Amino acid sequence: MLNVSDLVVSYGQSQAIHGVSFEARKNETVAVMGRNGMGKTTLFKALMGVLPTKSGQVQIDGADISKEESYRRVAKGVAYVPQGRMIFPTLTVQENLETGLENAKVKEIPEDIYAMFPVLFDMRKRKGGNLSGGQQQQLAIGRALVTNPKVLLLDEPTEGIQPSIIKDIAKALNDIRKLREITIVVSEQVLSFALEVADRMFVIEGGRFVHEAARADIDPARIKQYLSV
Amino acid sequence: MTASELWNIVLMQGFAGLSLFSVLLLMGLGLAIIFGQMGVINMAHGEFMTIGAYTIFLISSLVETYAPGLMPYYFLIAIGVAFVLAFGAGWLAEWALIRHLYKRPLDTLLATWGLSLGMQQTFRSIFGAKEVSPTLPEWLMGSWSPAEGLDIPINGMFVMALTLLVTGGVFLMLYRSRWGLRVRATVANRTMANAIGINTRKTDRMTFAIGCGIAGVAGAAFTTIGSTGPTSGSLYIVDAFLVVTFGGAASLFGTVASAFGIAQAQSITEFFLNGSMAKVITLLAIVTILMIRPQGLFALKVRR
């Protein structure tokens, strides 16, 4: 579904991602693990087109999208939940969700979004900026799902969220994959969360993938070592 | 001077303030949505207003020559044409000039100023340096006197009504239409709006054009209370900027309130003192208030 080959991303002269290649299949959750500053967010921004790709390819269903602007990528089936959530604080919860309907034929929020996150329905008239961090995270995920994606990118969804809601988010991600059979790519530092959702795990270090393991072969101790400071 | 005469003067002067308020508000609205959406300070905004004013003049001359029977009706249609022409000019300006300068705010300031000078000269070459006035339909003339010594001009009331209509329309568009949702999302977070599927560049162009179109309507309204010259628009641009800054750049309610405050302060002090003193007092008051509240009158309170 998502096919990344030799992706190189740089900020001006300094290269941050040095030729990353990986593949994520339909109905599969892939976790990208790594410490701060190892290139997780840069990688995700490049996949979404927020940062320009220097070389390499990003393919969705075989079509290269690496030269497209972000909004074109959304139309082609990529959705993005950025680090720090980035919901629209001045818009109501309902309006936040509606922004994702740009390519939809019927401009109405699908019911299953509210079913998945009932708190969003209760808060739908409130300004997004007045929600708690966990609620904002659910809103950001809901907003991304409204675009009806084939590939859902989540950049550190557990950052700054209270533990009980982290569990809810893990459950939501598993439900989403089960219901919609989409590809989910998530970046993480919290190993327990990643173990709950991921079918495969990559470790990124210094802008390169240094380790890969399928769910059955994941060695938590080894991954922990990569994550320790 | 008796008390009732003084009261009548206050009322009439207050109403003159309302006409000024209308033009300022229409100008300020356009400026505010353009500045809010893309951070562009449009120095040429006054000239888009002038486009609207000349449109009214042109259509009035044409109708007077070729179809005098339509004189009572042309004005309403001409307002629509003024919007469309200013909208088109704005669209073109955004496409040809502004969109190349989005990441350089100082350059847009210079470029739109240059555009403003160019447009002024174009008006001068086409219509001449002399001020012109359209022939207004009969029903816009005269005044309404509800009491002895109290005259409320009809054109002023018309301008007010037009302003209310346009302002209401802008609010409705911003809060109920898909375009409005795109604009508000882009204002809140441009990168994220793009990453959720909104074509932000198309939204920019549409917003710029709509802002200019509203300036065109302001120009149309302006012809009923003053005569049009090549530099008419630039006379209002400073006050319009003042309205936007004072009201708080992110808030349309603020724009309305500050346009009202500035216009009334100006108009009422103008009667008792002279024009320049009125300006000095208004400016002093605004500067003082902005020192205490740098974010402007109204600012949204949310967790960001």
HADDOCK unambig.tbl for C-alpha pairs under 7 A between the chains (distance, minus, plus):
assign (segid A and resid 48 and name CA) (segid B and resid 195 and name CA) 6.96 0.50 0.50
assign (segid A and resid 50 and name CA) (segid B and resid 191 and name CA) 6.95 0.50 0.50
assign (segid A and resid 70 and name CA) (segid B and resid 194 and name CA) 5.70 0.50 0.50
assign (segid A and resid 70 and name CA) (segid B and resid 195 and name CA) 4.97 0.50 0.50
assign (segid A and resid 71 and name CA) (segid B and resid 194 and name CA) 5.02 0.50 0.50
assign (segid A and resid 71 and name CA) (segid B and resid 195 and name CA) 5.49 0.50 0.50
assign (segid A and resid 71 and name CA) (segid B and resid 196 and name CA) 6.45 0.50 0.50
assign (segid A and resid 71 and name CA) (segid B and resid 197 and name CA) 3.97 0.50 0.50
assign (segid A and resid 71 and name CA) (segid B and resid 198 and name CA) 5.61 0.50 0.50
assign (segid A and resid 71 and name CA) (segid B and resid 199 and name CA) 5.86 0.50 0.50
assign (segid A and resid 72 and name CA) (segid B and resid 197 and name CA) 6.84 0.50 0.50
assign (segid A and resid 74 and name CA) (segid B and resid 195 and name CA) 6.81 0.50 0.50
assign (segid A and resid 74 and name CA) (segid B and resid 196 and name CA) 6.38 0.50 0.50
assign (segid A and resid 74 and name CA) (segid B and resid 197 and name CA) 5.14 0.50 0.50
assign (segid A and resid 75 and name CA) (segid B and resid 197 and name CA) 6.58 0.50 0.50
assign (segid A and resid 79 and name CA) (segid B and resid 196 and name CA) 6.91 0.50 0.50
assign (segid A and resid 80 and name CA) (segid B and resid 195 and name CA) 6.79 0.50 0.50
assign (segid A and resid 86 and name CA) (segid B and resid 192 and name CA) 6.82 0.50 0.50
assign (segid A and resid 88 and name CA) (segid B and resid 185 and name CA) 6.26 0.50 0.50
assign (segid A and resid 88 and name CA) (segid B and resid 188 and name CA) 5.56 0.50 0.50
assign (segid A and resid 88 and name CA) (segid B and resid 189 and name CA) 6.58 0.50 0.50
assign (segid A and resid 89 and name CA) (segid B and resid 188 and name CA) 6.87 0.50 0.50
assign (segid A and resid 89 and name CA) (segid B and resid 302 and name CA) 6.65 0.50 0.50
assign (segid A and resid 89 and name CA) (segid B and resid 303 and name CA) 6.84 0.50 0.50
assign (segid A and resid 89 and name CA) (segid B and resid 304 and name CA) 5.89 0.50 0.50
assign (segid A and resid 90 and name CA) (segid B and resid 188 and name CA) 6.63 0.50 0.50
assign (segid A and resid 99 and name CA) (segid B and resid 181 and name CA) 6.88 0.50 0.50
assign (segid A and resid 99 and name CA) (segid B and resid 196 and name CA) 6.94 0.50 0.50
assign (segid A and resid 100 and name CA) (segid B and resid 196 and name CA) 5.57 0.50 0.50
assign (segid A and resid 100 and name CA) (segid B and resid 197 and name CA) 6.50 0.50 0.50
assign (segid A and resid 102 and name CA) (segid B and resid 197 and name CA) 5.99 0.50 0.50
assign (segid A and resid 102 and name CA) (segid B and resid 198 and name CA) 6.39 0.50 0.50
assign (segid A and resid 129 and name CA) (segid B and resid 302 and name CA) 5.06 0.50 0.50
assign (segid A and resid 129 and name CA) (segid B and resid 303 and name CA) 4.62 0.50 0.50
assign (segid A and resid 129 and name CA) (segid B and resid 304 and name CA) 5.80 0.50 0.50
assign (segid A and resid 130 and name CA) (segid B and resid 302 and name CA) 5.82 0.50 0.50
assign (segid A and resid 130 and name CA) (segid B and resid 303 and name CA) 5.77 0.50 0.50
assign (segid A and resid 144 and name CA) (segid B and resid 196 and name CA) 6.86 0.50 0.50
